[in-house]
Amino acid sequence: MTSVFAEVFAAAAPHLLSTFGEPVELQLEGQAEPIPARGIFTARHQEVDPESGMPISAVQPMAEVWAPDLPAQPTEGDQISLRGTTYLIVDCQPDGHGFLRLLLHRT
């Protein structure tokens, strides 16, 4: 049984992607051709403390994509291209509502 919240979120996802998303192409393992999709790209700053007591500021690029638009879930080592740059997917984190947060590393 699907919750009301899940139904509302699924109905809102296309509007979120058309408003805030941009074209992306995913190259997933086992797929011969790149998969066109829309994703919401951000590159947020985060503090990393390598146990030295001195925080270091780093930028973590990420893209959020709608899982139902993809034939398979991306995995570590797959690639995504957006804004003319190709990124390696280093982690894929489902948000529990249908979006996948892809943590990226610029290749």
Phi, psi and omega in degrees: 000133181268137179284158178299320180299316179298320178295317179296316180297318179296323178289329182278336185305313179300325179289321176299314182291323180288332180275311187254346184277169177216161181296136175225161173231128179253134173250101183261147178301134179089354178254124184291322184248150174299149181256117177284141179204184172240143180217156177256114185261136172218156175225086186270152175277143174217151178268132178244128179243102181282044178061023180257351184085357180247104180293142178241133179274132179226158176254130179245099176290142177210157176228141175248128181234157181273113185306318181298344178281350186251146178286340180205158178283132176299151178231169178304130180102342173291171182231155174225137177245132176203150180053032177078010181235141175259133180240147173271133177278119181258344176198146177235118184240105175296140181268359179087357181235006177116341177270152174244126175268118181257115175276133193240157173226126181293130180271000000 
